[in-house]
Amino acid sequence: MTKRDKLVAQRIYMLLGALFITSLVVSNLIFQKFFYWYPFDVEVFGSKLFVISVGILPYPITFLITDLISEIYGKKRANQVVVTGIFASLFSVLIIYIADIVPAVSSSPINDTTFTDVFGRTILAVGASMIAYLFAQFVDIQIYHFWKRLTQGKHLWLRNNFSTWLSQFVDTFSVVFLLCFFEVLPWTLFKGLLISGFLFKVLVAACDTPFLYLGVYLFRKRFKLKVNEEIDIL
């Protein structure tokens, strides 16, 4: 690979990392709004089945990006993005905490009460999300590379979906459990949010498989990579 190709590969890696971090941080900031993602009013265990938090919307993007980075740049680079995402989320919590304790002036369009209602629970949400996220992302990366070794770089759809399904269940269960445990959400929502959130993520994982194939195809064509070959950007 030429020096110019390595420079291009580094820039793309940084762009993917930026998209990953943005998706992760934003998902923790907007989690308190809920919506119906399917136009049927169905209840399971006394909870609405198709009600989920808008925080889930950008979250599957993070798993698509880590799968793409794992495939093209390798396991080490994928883990680096995960750790960077954790740091970014914790730093965002610090900023929100400081912003919350600074008193608003009387002429402020947003008063202290409104700000706390919207962002005050973000600290607990990020804490719960980070614990779940840490487990889920590392599970995703480990399983992805297990299937990659087992299939010798073939059957991309297999490792993409199997790694994402299991990691998304770990993530969904952990987040909902911790948010209920810390009384950010009522326990009555636990089963419904768990089933609905996991079902939504499974469907999204299946839908993002063509995008992963497209990304891998474009990378291999641009950098003339063979099957199972990874880019070393150092």
N, C-alpha and C positions, 0 to 999 in steps of 0.2 A: 504494500500500500504506500502511495506517495505521501509526501509531507502535506500536500494540499488536501488529499483525501482525509488524512487524519484530522486536519483542522476543521473540515466540513463535518466529520463524524463527531468531533468534540462539541461543535456548535449545536448540532441536532440533539446530542445528549443533554446539553444544558437547557435547550428548549423543552424537551420532554420532562426534565426535572422541574422546570418552572411550572408547566401545566399540572404536574403531579402535586406540587406543593400548594398551588392555588386551589385546586379541587379539594384537597384535604382540609385546608384552613377554612374555606368558604362553607363546606359541609357542616363544620362545627358551629359556625356563626348563625346559620339560618334554620337550625334543627327544630325550633319551636313551632313552626307552621306545619300543619297537617292537611292532607288533601286525599281525595279519592283518585286512585290511579286506574280504576276500572269501573265502568258505569253500571255496576250492579250492587244493590244493597244486600250484602250477605253477612251473616253473623256466624262466628265460630267461637265456641266457649264463651259466649256472651259478649264478644268483642267484634267490632266491624272488621271484616277480613281485608278489604282493599283500601284501608286507611294507612297511609305511611307519611313519614316526615319528609319535607322537601330537602332535608339534609342528605337523604339517600341519593338524590338525583346526580350530583357530581361525583359521588363516591365510587361507583363502578368504573369510572374513568381511571381512577388510581390503579385498579387491578389490571386494566387493559395496558396501561403504560408500563407497569412493572413486568408484565408478561412479555411485552415488546422489548424492553431493555434486557430482560433475562435471555431472550432468544438471540439478540444481536450483540449485546455488549457483555453478557455473561452474568453469573450469579453475584460476583463481587460488586459490580456496578449497580445492580438492582438493590442490593442490601444498603449501599451507600445512599441511594435516593430515599429509601425507607427511613434511615437514621436522620437524614437531613429534614425530612418531613416531620419527624417527631420534634426536632429542635425548633422548626418554624412554628409548629402548633403551640409549643410551650411558650415561645417568645410572644406569640399573639395573645396568650392568656395574661402574660405580665402587662402588656400594653392595655388590655381591656380592664384589668384590675386597677391600674393606676387611673385610667379614665373614669372608672366608676366611683372611686373615692374622692376625686376632685369635685368640689361642690359647684353646681351650676349657678350662674348669675340669674337674677330675676327676669332678665330679658332674653334668656336662652330659649330658642324654639323648642328644644327638648329638655324637659326638667329632669331632676335626679330620679324621680319615681319611674318615669317612662323609660329612661335609659337602663335602670336596673332591671325592670321587667323584661326588656328585650335582651340585654347582654349579661345581666347579673348571673344567670344560670349557666352561662357559657363556660365558666371555670369548671363546674362539675361535669358539664357535658364533654369538655375537652379531656378532662381527667379520665372519664369513663371511656371515651372514644380512643384515647391513646393506649390504654391497657388492651382494649379489644383489637385495635388497629395493629399494635405491635405483634400480638399473637397471630392475627389473621394474615398479615403481610408475610411474615416469616414462614408460616405454614404454606402460603401460596407459592413462595419462591422455592421452598424445599421440595414440595410435591411436583412443581413444574419441572425442576431439574431431575427429579427421580424418573419421571416419565420420559424426559428428553434422553437420558442415558439409556433407559430400557428400550426405547424405540429407535435409538441411534439417530436422533434428530428428525425422524419421520413422524407422520400423524400429528401435525401441529394442533388440530382440533381437539385431539384426545387430551393432551396435557393442558391446553388452555381451559377447557371446560371442567375437567376433573379437579384441577388445582383450584380454580375459582369457586366451584360449588362448595367444596369443603371449607375453604377459607372464609367464604361469605357466610356460611352457617355459623362458624366460630365467631365471626365479627358481629353478626346480627344478634346472636344469643347474648354475647358478652355486653354489648352496648345497651340493649333493652334491659337486661338484668341489672346492670349497674345503675342505670338511670332510675329504675324503679326502687332499687335498694336505697339510693340517696334521696328518694322522694321527689325527684325532678318530675317523674311521671307516676301516675297511680298504678298499682299492681293489677287493677282490672283490665288494663290495656296490654299486659305482658304477652299473653298467648296470641292475641290478635296481631299485635305488632311484630312478634317473632315470625309467625307463619306468613303474614303479608309481606314483611320486609324480605324474608328469605326467598319467597316465591318471585317477587319482583326482581331480585338480584340474579336469580337463576335464569329468568327470561332475558334479562339484559346481557348476561354472560353468553347466552346462546346467540343473541343478536350481534354481539361485538366480535364474534369469531371471524366473519368476513373482513372486518376492518383490520384484525390482527394479520390475517393472510395477506391483505393488501399492503400493510406496512412492511411485513417481512419480505414480500416480493419486491417492493420498491428499494429497500435497503440492499438486498442481494443483487439486484440489477445495477444499482448505482455504484456499489463498492465491489462488485464481481465476487461475491461470497459463495462458497459451496454450501451444501446442506450440512448443518451442524457446525459451521465455521463461525467464529465470533470476532468482533472487531476489538483490537487492543489499541486504545486511544492514548496510551502513555508514550 
